[in-house]
Amino acid sequence: MVDSDQVNRRDVVKGATALGVVGLAGCSGGDGGDGSDGSDGSDGGDVTITIGGTSTGSSTQAAGQALARAASQHSDFLNVSVQETQGWTANLYEFDNDQIPAMGVDNNSLSKALNDEGPFADDPVDTLPDQGFLFTSLQIHWVGLEGSGVESVADLREGGYTIYPIQPGFGTRLLTEEILKEAGMWEPNDILNVDTGDIPGAVEEGRVDALALYGANGVNLSGWCQEVDVRSGGGLNLLEVDDEFRQVIEDHPGAILEEIEPYGYEQEVTAYTDTMTTWSLAGQWAFSPDIPARATREVCRLATEHEDTLRESDPTTLEYSPEAMTQTVIPEIDVHAGVANFFEENDVWDDSWSRGDE
């Protein structure tokens, strides 16, 4: 994927091409040309892109806030704001209902939306906008609570435990739920459905036996997962993973299997295994065709030219390169015109891709 990540290019492409990816975004605000007064934002006025950034403490929120900081410091016309939402999967419904003008989204949720599968089978969406570019890979993995009796995925297969498969509405939850059902771990256990802001308290009070947590890009845990770590009282350990569970991850078109050294924890988590086995999920910014091309071109420029500013705000920021940013492009879905311009200027455009209207 990118030089600093453990995910290689082949795996990212696997996670993208089997899924599909699209983008959403919108613009508002500015002294002129913001779309709110009937103009298209192409007349040189300021443009504000408001991103649906999922919940407080999420990796998407952190990445969005970093982008907002870079725009504030290094762009003479672009502003970025970040709005709290209920997750990557939920963002697709929010966009379809004109509730958010931009968002981070994951490939797996997009695949389900594009093909009317999963939660979208009974409640499909009508509108999916243009693609943007890769901004994160979330490495989802199991931890068990000390004293719970859970030491391996084999224990979860036997059942009888209370497990937390991430907050409903999150793209990470959708993928995790699919993995667990395929692995035979969903029905035998009690599912704890609470928001990420409530799960640290549940861990502290001993109301959960095992959790799916995630880090970003091999650098650090997501904010809410860090809070779980702190409030667990030193009682977290990675679960041992067997070949059967690995195979489920490998067979899922939306997941990328990684086996890496643990990172991000303030405690030792290796009582049962010293390997973090993850079902990783790529996410991207994506943009409505209504956004001016110059605005999304500027977002690309900020990502590549001001990575240090992004990393000051969000230490898990990718090491961006134009090639890395293309890794989630799906030929069947338009790439936003401004992103397409950026890819062409940097010689990473593929003629098999389709360009959105300017």
C-alpha positions as CSV (number, residue, x, y, z in Angstrom):
1,M,0.0,0.0,0.0
2,V,2.4,2.6,1.2
3,D,6.0,2.3,2.2
4,S,5.5,2.5,5.9
5,D,2.6,0.1,6.1
6,Q,2.7,-3.7,6.5
7,V,-0.1,-4.0,3.9
8,N,1.4,-4.6,0.5
9,R,0.1,-3.2,-2.8
10,R,-1.4,-6.6,-3.9
11,D,-3.5,-6.9,-0.7
12,V,-4.8,-3.4,-0.9
13,V,-5.9,-3.9,-4.5
14,K,-7.5,-7.2,-3.4
15,G,-9.4,-5.3,-0.8
16,A,-10.5,-2.6,-3.2
17,T,-11.2,-4.3,-6.5
18,A,-13.4,-7.0,-4.9
19,L,-15.4,-4.2,-3.2
20,G,-15.8,-1.0,-5.0
21,V,-15.2,2.4,-3.7
22,V,-17.0,5.7,-4.1
23,G,-16.8,9.1,-2.5
24,L,-19.0,11.7,-1.1
25,A,-18.4,15.2,-0.3
26,G,-20.0,18.6,-0.7
27,C,-19.0,22.2,-0.3
28,S,-20.4,25.1,1.5
29,G,-19.3,28.5,2.8
30,G,-16.8,31.0,1.5
31,D,-17.0,34.4,0.1
32,G,-18.1,33.3,-3.3
33,G,-18.5,30.3,-5.5
34,D,-19.4,27.9,-2.7
35,G,-22.4,26.3,-4.4
36,S,-24.9,27.8,-1.9
37,D,-25.6,30.8,-4.0
38,G,-26.1,29.0,-7.3
39,S,-22.4,29.1,-8.4
40,D,-20.2,26.1,-8.7
41,G,-17.2,27.2,-6.8
42,S,-15.1,27.5,-9.9
43,D,-14.9,31.3,-9.9
44,G,-12.0,31.5,-7.5
45,G,-14.0,32.0,-4.3
46,D,-13.4,30.1,-1.1
47,V,-14.6,26.6,-0.8
48,T,-15.5,24.6,2.4
49,I,-15.6,20.9,2.4
50,T,-17.5,19.4,5.3
51,I,-16.4,15.8,6.0
52,G,-18.5,13.1,7.8
53,G,-15.8,12.0,10.1
54,T,-17.5,9.3,12.2
55,S,-17.3,9.4,16.0
56,T,-15.1,11.3,18.5
57,G,-11.9,9.4,19.1
58,S,-12.1,7.6,15.8
59,S,-9.3,7.3,13.3
60,T,-11.4,9.0,10.6
61,Q,-12.1,11.9,12.9
62,A,-8.4,12.3,13.7
63,A,-7.5,12.2,10.0
64,G,-10.2,14.7,9.1
65,Q,-9.1,17.1,11.8
66,A,-5.5,16.8,10.5
67,L,-6.7,17.7,7.0
68,A,-8.6,20.7,8.4
69,R,-5.5,21.9,10.1
70,A,-3.4,21.5,6.9
71,A,-6.1,23.4,4.9
72,S,-6.1,26.2,7.5
73,Q,-2.3,26.6,7.4
74,H,-1.4,25.9,3.8
75,S,-4.4,26.7,1.5
76,D,-5.4,30.2,0.4
77,F,-9.0,29.1,-0.6
78,L,-9.9,25.7,0.9
79,N,-11.5,25.2,4.3
80,V,-12.2,21.7,5.8
81,S,-14.6,21.0,8.6
82,V,-15.3,17.7,10.2
83,Q,-18.8,16.5,11.4
84,E,-19.5,13.7,13.8
85,T,-21.4,10.8,12.3
86,Q,-22.2,7.2,13.3
87,G,-19.6,5.4,11.2
88,W,-18.5,4.5,7.7
89,T,-21.5,2.3,6.9
90,A,-23.9,4.9,8.4
91,N,-22.3,7.6,6.3
92,L,-23.6,6.1,3.1
93,Y,-27.2,6.5,4.3
94,E,-26.4,10.0,5.6
95,F,-25.0,11.0,2.2
96,D,-27.9,9.5,0.4
97,N,-30.3,11.5,2.6
98,D,-28.4,14.7,2.0
99,Q,-27.4,14.9,5.6
100,I,-23.6,15.1,5.1
101,P,-21.7,16.7,2.2
102,A,-18.5,14.6,2.5
103,M,-17.2,11.6,4.3
104,G,-14.6,8.9,5.0
105,V,-15.8,5.5,3.9
106,D,-14.5,2.0,3.7
107,N,-14.4,-0.4,0.7
108,N,-16.5,-3.1,2.3
109,S,-19.4,-0.9,3.1
110,L,-19.2,0.6,-0.4
111,S,-19.2,-2.8,-2.0
112,K,-22.4,-3.8,-0.1
113,A,-24.1,-0.5,-1.1
114,L,-23.1,-0.8,-4.7
115,N,-24.4,-4.3,-4.9
116,D,-27.4,-4.0,-2.6
117,E,-25.9,-6.5,-0.2
118,G,-25.6,-6.8,3.5
119,P,-27.5,-4.0,5.3
120,F,-28.3,-2.5,1.9
121,A,-30.2,-5.5,0.6
122,D,-33.4,-4.4,2.4
123,D,-32.5,-0.7,2.7
124,P,-30.6,0.3,-0.4
125,V,-29.1,3.7,-1.2
126,D,-29.8,5.6,-4.4
127,T,-26.8,7.9,-4.7
128,L,-23.1,7.1,-4.6
129,P,-20.7,9.8,-5.6
130,D,-17.2,9.9,-7.1
131,Q,-14.1,8.3,-5.7
132,G,-11.3,10.1,-3.9
133,F,-8.2,8.6,-2.5
134,L,-6.9,6.2,0.2
135,F,-6.3,7.7,3.6
136,T,-6.0,4.9,6.1
137,S,-5.8,1.2,6.7
138,L,-7.4,0.0,10.0
139,Q,-6.0,-3.2,11.5
140,I,-8.8,-4.9,13.4
141,H,-7.9,-7.6,15.9
142,W,-9.1,-9.5,19.0
143,V,-8.2,-8.9,22.6
144,G,-9.6,-10.8,25.6
145,L,-10.1,-9.6,29.2
146,E,-8.0,-11.2,31.9
147,G,-10.2,-13.5,34.0
148,S,-12.8,-13.9,31.2
149,G,-11.6,-17.4,30.3
150,V,-11.1,-16.2,26.6
151,E,-7.6,-17.0,25.4
152,S,-8.2,-17.9,21.7
153,V,-10.7,-17.6,18.8
154,A,-11.4,-21.3,19.5
155,D,-12.9,-20.3,22.8
156,L,-15.2,-17.8,21.0
157,R,-16.2,-20.5,18.6
158,E,-17.4,-22.6,21.6
159,G,-19.4,-19.6,22.8
160,G,-21.0,-18.4,25.9
161,Y,-19.2,-15.1,26.2
162,T,-20.1,-11.4,25.9
163,I,-18.2,-9.8,23.0
164,Y,-17.9,-6.4,21.5
165,P,-17.6,-6.4,17.7
166,I,-17.4,-2.5,17.5
167,Q,-20.2,0.1,17.3
168,P,-23.1,-0.6,15.0
169,G,-22.9,1.7,12.0
170,F,-19.2,1.5,11.8
171,G,-17.6,0.1,8.6
172,T,-15.3,-1.8,10.9
173,R,-18.4,-3.3,12.6
174,L,-19.9,-4.4,9.3
175,L,-16.7,-6.2,8.3
176,T,-16.2,-7.7,11.7
177,E,-19.8,-9.0,11.9
178,E,-19.4,-10.6,8.5
179,I,-16.1,-12.3,9.6
180,L,-17.5,-13.5,12.9
181,K,-20.7,-14.9,11.3
182,E,-18.6,-16.8,8.7
183,A,-16.3,-18.1,11.4
184,G,-19.2,-19.3,13.6
185,M,-18.6,-16.9,16.4
186,W,-21.7,-14.7,16.2
187,E,-24.6,-16.9,17.2
188,P,-22.9,-18.7,20.2
189,N,-22.0,-15.4,22.0
190,D,-23.8,-12.4,23.5
191,I,-23.3,-9.3,21.4
192,L,-22.7,-6.0,23.3
193,N,-24.0,-3.1,21.2
194,V,-22.8,0.1,22.7
195,D,-21.1,3.2,21.3
196,T,-17.3,3.5,21.3
197,G,-17.6,6.2,24.0
198,D,-19.3,3.7,26.3
199,I,-17.1,0.6,25.8
200,P,-14.1,1.8,28.0
201,G,-16.5,1.9,31.0
202,A,-17.9,-1.5,30.2
203,V,-14.4,-2.9,30.1
204,E,-13.5,-1.2,33.4
205,E,-16.6,-2.7,35.0
206,G,-16.0,-6.2,33.6
207,R,-19.1,-6.3,31.4
208,V,-17.4,-7.7,28.4
209,D,-15.1,-10.7,27.8
210,A,-13.5,-10.0,24.4
211,L,-13.4,-7.1,22.1
212,A,-12.4,-6.2,18.5
213,L,-10.1,-3.2,18.6
214,Y,-8.1,-1.5,15.9
215,G,-5.0,0.6,15.1
216,A,-4.3,2.7,12.1
217,N,-1.5,2.1,9.6
218,G,0.7,0.2,12.1
219,V,1.3,3.4,14.1
220,N,-1.1,3.7,17.0
221,L,-4.5,2.5,18.2
222,S,-7.6,4.6,17.4
223,G,-8.5,7.0,20.1
224,W,-11.4,5.1,21.7
225,C,-9.2,1.9,21.6
226,Q,-6.5,3.8,23.5
227,E,-9.1,4.6,26.2
228,V,-10.0,1.0,26.4
229,D,-6.3,0.2,26.9
230,V,-5.9,2.7,29.7
231,R,-9.1,1.7,31.6
232,S,-8.6,-2.0,31.3
233,G,-6.3,-2.1,34.3
234,G,-3.6,-3.9,32.4
235,G,-6.0,-6.8,31.7
236,L,-5.9,-7.0,27.9
237,N,-4.3,-9.8,25.8
238,L,-4.3,-10.6,22.2
239,L,-6.2,-13.8,21.4
240,E,-4.5,-16.7,19.8
241,V,-5.8,-17.2,16.2
242,D,-6.1,-20.6,14.5
243,D,-5.8,-21.5,10.8
244,E,-9.6,-21.7,10.4
245,F,-10.0,-18.1,11.4
246,R,-7.1,-17.0,9.2
247,Q,-8.8,-18.7,6.3
248,V,-12.0,-16.9,6.9
249,I,-10.2,-13.5,6.7
250,E,-8.3,-14.5,3.6
251,D,-11.5,-15.7,1.8
252,H,-13.4,-12.4,2.6
253,P,-13.1,-10.0,-0.4
254,G,-13.2,-7.0,1.8
255,A,-10.6,-8.0,4.4
256,I,-6.8,-8.0,4.3
257,L,-5.1,-10.6,6.5
258,E,-2.0,-9.2,8.3
259,E,0.1,-10.8,11.0
260,I,2.3,-8.2,12.6
261,E,3.9,-7.3,15.9
262,P,1.6,-5.7,18.4
263,Y,1.7,-1.9,18.6
264,G,-0.1,1.0,20.4
265,Y,-0.7,-0.6,23.7
266,E,0.5,0.8,27.0
267,Q,0.6,-2.7,28.5
268,E,2.0,-6.1,27.6
269,V,-0.7,-8.0,25.6
270,T,1.2,-11.1,24.6
271,A,0.3,-13.7,27.3
272,Y,-1.3,-16.0,24.7
273,T,0.4,-14.9,21.5
274,D,3.0,-12.4,20.4
275,T,1.3,-11.8,17.0
276,M,-1.4,-9.4,16.2
277,T,-3.5,-11.1,13.5
278,T,-5.8,-8.6,11.8
279,W,-8.6,-8.3,9.3
280,S,-7.6,-4.9,7.9
281,L,-9.9,-2.5,6.2
282,A,-9.0,0.4,3.8
283,G,-10.7,3.7,4.0
284,Q,-10.8,6.7,1.7
285,W,-12.0,10.3,1.4
286,A,-14.5,10.6,-1.4
287,F,-16.2,13.5,-3.1
288,S,-19.5,14.5,-4.6
289,P,-19.4,15.6,-8.2
290,D,-20.8,18.9,-7.1
291,I,-17.6,19.9,-5.4
292,P,-15.3,22.0,-7.7
293,A,-12.4,20.1,-9.2
294,R,-9.9,22.7,-7.9
295,A,-11.0,21.9,-4.3
296,T,-10.4,18.2,-4.4
297,R,-7.2,18.8,-6.3
298,E,-6.2,21.0,-3.4
299,V,-7.0,18.2,-0.9
300,C,-4.7,15.9,-2.8
301,R,-2.0,18.6,-2.8
302,L,-2.3,19.1,1.0
303,A,-2.0,15.4,1.6
304,T,1.3,15.0,-0.4
305,E,3.0,18.4,0.2
306,H,2.1,18.9,3.9
307,E,2.3,15.5,5.4
308,D,4.3,16.9,8.4
309,T,1.4,19.2,9.3
310,L,-1.0,16.3,9.0
311,R,1.2,14.2,11.2
312,E,1.5,16.9,13.9
313,S,-2.3,16.6,14.3
314,D,-2.7,12.9,13.6
315,P,0.4,10.8,14.3
316,T,-1.1,7.8,12.3
317,T,-1.1,9.8,9.1
318,L,-0.1,7.7,6.0
319,E,3.2,8.4,4.2
320,Y,1.3,9.8,1.2
321,S,2.5,9.4,-2.4
322,P,0.4,9.8,-5.6
323,E,0.7,6.1,-6.3
324,A,-0.3,5.0,-2.8
325,M,-3.4,7.3,-3.0
326,T,-4.7,5.4,-6.1
327,Q,-4.7,2.0,-4.4
328,T,-8.5,2.0,-3.9
329,V,-9.6,3.1,-7.3
330,I,-12.2,1.0,-9.0
331,P,-12.5,1.4,-12.8
332,E,-16.3,1.0,-12.8
333,I,-16.8,4.1,-10.6
334,D,-15.9,7.7,-11.5
335,V,-12.9,9.3,-10.0
336,H,-13.7,12.9,-8.9
337,A,-12.5,15.3,-11.6
338,G,-10.1,17.1,-9.3
339,V,-8.5,13.9,-8.0
340,A,-8.3,12.6,-11.6
341,N,-6.4,15.9,-12.5
342,F,-4.0,15.3,-9.6
343,F,-3.4,11.7,-10.7
344,E,-2.8,12.7,-14.3
345,E,-0.4,15.4,-13.3
346,N,1.6,12.9,-11.2
347,D,1.6,10.2,-13.9
348,V,-0.4,7.7,-11.9
349,W,-3.6,7.8,-13.9
350,D,-4.8,4.6,-15.5
351,D,-6.8,5.0,-18.7
352,S,-9.1,2.1,-17.6
353,W,-10.5,4.4,-14.9
354,S,-13.4,6.7,-15.5
355,R,-13.3,10.5,-14.8
356,G,-16.2,12.3,-13.1
357,D,-17.7,15.4,-14.7
358,E,-16.1,18.8,-13.9
